């Protein structure tokens, strides 16, 4: 056998030994870095500054949290399209509480968490214990959340609460990633508080999925619910918990989004549930369940943000170009995942 054939055989052997989760995660990582490095080489400019990368995190802190919740539900074989509506409801409720009722920031955070838990409990119960299709349940949840947002307040407004404005303006400085502005003054790079919350969420869910019994149950239920039941896993409770955690993360993500935009509006987070699903898929989570990686989901969000920046910097500022590019990108990832997994199984 020639050296090239031996090398090829070794590569395929390594691929076959990888789990589907790790394989799809590796594909996501490679494609993200290829895109970002390509943008640095071909477009240069902003992509050469550290703050540009950090702005991907600043702009997508909420999306990272929502996508993590979606990944958890999708790993169990479900779906949740209500998270965007929940985010809007959280923003409006917190805004009204702070400005109209002179509430506290802590109280607003509690409201956000309670809203998320409410949707998680109700939708989880309907899906897990009444066996209603998760798409139908969460579709109803999406309409309900959007409707309630308008009922709470039908006019958008910026929050003037002093404590909240101070929190919103808080920045965490990142050393060695700053750059010089047009006046030649060095400006430190920074991240928002919401980014820290998002990264902590990613870390916690990564630990849960990788090293806890509950995490193994999520994968088992998504892989084959009947087999999981035969192994003594409480399938209904596992599905319920996945929706409960997703709802909780939607509440937390909604508050992170609220800290980023600083306002309440019925149009907030429009379409964000689709971006969260797309990010999860790009990150290597399969809609069929049983396969997914939270770190991959993080890079899925970053990939989505990177391609949007590339399109914008190329001069295609119209919204439809972004949508078309995301659709093409999603199709490319789906095809790559399908081809690689099929090739892996045929080895």
WOGI-V938278 format. One record per residue. N is the residue number from 1. NEAR is the number of other C-alpha atoms within 8 Angstrom. D_FIRST is the distance of its C-alpha to the first C-alpha in Angstrom with 2 decimals. Layout:
# WOGI-V938278
n;near;d_first
N;NEAR;D_FIRST
N;NEAR;D_FIRST
This chain:
# WOGI-V938278
n;near;d_first
1;4;0.00
2;5;3.84
3;6;6.67
4;6;8.37
5;8;6.39
6;9;6.53
7;8;10.08
8;8;10.91
9;8;10.19
10;8;12.30
11;8;14.91
12;10;15.38
13;9;15.62
14;8;18.32
15;9;20.01
16;10;20.24
17;6;21.86
18;8;24.44
19;7;27.69
20;8;28.81
21;11;31.57
22;9;29.45
23;10;26.91
24;12;29.75
25;14;31.48
26;8;28.52
27;8;28.44
28;14;32.18
29;10;32.04
30;8;29.43
31;8;31.40
32;12;34.71
33;8;33.78
34;8;32.20
35;11;35.51
36;10;37.75
37;8;36.05
38;9;35.96
39;11;39.68
40;11;40.40
41;7;38.76
42;6;40.11
43;10;43.43
44;9;44.21
45;7;47.84
46;6;48.39
47;12;44.72
48;8;44.87
49;11;47.63
50;11;47.06
51;11;49.92
52;10;48.10
53;9;45.43
54;11;48.19
55;9;50.07
56;11;47.21
57;11;48.09
58;12;51.85
59;8;51.84
60;10;49.60
61;15;50.82
62;13;52.32
63;12;49.32
64;14;47.03
65;15;49.37
66;15;49.75
67;16;46.01
68;17;45.50
69;14;48.08
70;14;46.48
71;15;43.05
72;11;44.70
73;15;46.33
74;15;43.25
75;18;41.15
76;16;43.72
77;13;43.40
78;11;46.60
79;10;47.79
80;13;50.76
81;12;52.10
82;14;55.39
83;13;54.29
84;14;55.35
85;15;58.78
86;17;59.13
87;16;58.36
88;18;61.13
89;13;63.54
90;15;62.89
91;16;63.54
92;15;66.76
93;13;68.06
94;13;67.46
95;13;68.98
96;12;72.10
97;11;72.43
98;14;72.27
99;11;74.41
100;7;76.79
101;7;77.36
102;8;76.84
103;9;74.28
104;8;72.07
105;9;68.40
106;6;67.70
107;8;69.51
108;12;67.42
109;11;64.22
110;8;65.58
111;11;66.38
112;15;62.85
113;11;61.36
114;10;63.88
115;11;63.11
116;15;59.40
117;13;60.07
118;9;62.43
119;13;59.83
120;14;57.18
121;12;59.51
122;8;60.87
123;14;57.62
124;16;55.77
125;10;58.50
126;11;58.51
127;14;54.74
128;12;54.19
129;9;57.40
130;7;58.67
131;7;55.22
132;9;55.86
133;7;52.96
134;11;52.10
135;10;51.94
136;8;55.52
137;12;56.82
138;13;55.44
139;11;56.46
140;9;59.98
141;13;59.55
142;14;58.59
143;10;61.70
144;9;63.88
145;13;62.73
146;13;63.27
147;8;66.67
148;9;67.72
149;15;66.77
150;10;69.29
151;7;71.89
152;9;71.62
153;9;72.22
154;9;71.76
155;7;72.00
156;9;69.35
157;7;70.60
158;8;69.46
159;12;70.16
160;7;72.73
161;9;72.77
162;6;72.90
163;8;70.81
164;11;68.07
165;11;68.15
166;8;67.75
167;8;64.78
168;9;63.18
169;6;63.57
170;8;62.02
171;8;58.97
172;8;56.62
173;8;55.81
174;10;52.25
175;7;52.19
176;6;50.10
177;10;49.22
178;13;52.47
179;11;53.10
180;9;56.01
181;8;58.06
182;5;59.71
183;5;62.58
184;6;60.34
185;7;60.99
186;8;58.18
187;8;57.76
188;11;56.06
189;14;53.31
190;10;54.20
191;13;53.28
192;10;55.67
193;9;56.57
194;13;54.87
195;11;51.48
196;8;52.01
197;10;52.93
198;12;49.81
199;8;47.45
200;8;49.24
201;10;48.83
202;14;45.08
203;8;44.87
204;8;47.06
205;10;45.23
206;11;41.85
207;9;43.24
208;10;44.79
209;11;41.68
210;8;39.34
211;8;41.54
212;9;44.42
213;6;45.07
214;9;46.48
215;11;43.30
216;11;41.24
217;11;43.87
218;16;43.46
219;13;39.74
220;13;40.45
221;18;43.25
222;15;41.27
223;12;38.25
224;9;40.42
225;10;44.17
226;7;44.78
227;9;42.21
228;14;43.66
229;11;47.11
230;7;46.05
231;6;44.80
232;6;48.32
233;8;47.79
234;8;50.86
235;10;49.30
236;8;52.53
237;8;53.22
238;12;49.70
239;15;50.02
240;14;53.51
241;9;52.39
242;14;49.64
243;14;52.31
244;14;54.78
245;11;52.47
246;15;51.58
247;16;55.32
248;13;56.00
249;13;53.34
250;16;54.86
251;17;58.19
252;13;56.79
253;14;54.75
254;15;57.93
255;13;59.81
256;12;57.09
257;13;57.36
258;12;61.14
259;11;60.91
260;10;58.80
261;6;61.06
262;10;64.37
263;12;65.92
264;17;66.41
265;13;65.68
266;13;64.94
267;6;62.22
268;9;60.26
269;10;56.60
270;8;56.67
271;7;53.22
272;10;51.83
273;14;50.76
274;8;48.42
275;10;47.01
276;14;46.52
277;11;44.64
278;10;42.51
279;15;41.77
280;17;40.75
281;15;38.38
282;15;36.89
283;19;36.57
284;17;34.40
285;17;37.13
286;11;36.79
287;9;39.97
288;9;39.02
289;15;39.44
290;15;37.60
291;13;35.39
292;14;36.65
293;14;36.86
294;12;40.09
295;10;38.47
296;15;36.49
297;19;39.87
298;14;41.24
299;12;38.51
300;17;39.10
301;16;42.71
302;11;41.76
303;12;39.37
304;10;42.23
305;10;44.63
306;11;42.32
307;11;41.79
308;11;45.58
309;8;46.22
310;9;43.80
311;13;45.56
312;10;48.96
313;8;48.20
314;7;46.97
315;6;50.53
316;9;50.10
317;8;52.75
318;6;53.75
319;6;52.99
320;6;51.31
321;10;48.54
322;13;47.63
323;8;47.65
324;8;45.50
325;11;42.95
326;11;42.82
327;8;42.39
328;8;39.47
329;8;37.89
330;11;38.35
331;8;36.78
332;8;33.74
333;10;33.29
334;10;33.82
335;8;31.23
336;8;28.63
337;10;29.45
338;8;29.28
339;8;25.96
340;8;24.20
341;9;25.76
342;8;24.97
343;8;21.28
344;10;21.38
345;7;23.06
346;5;20.66
347;7;17.58
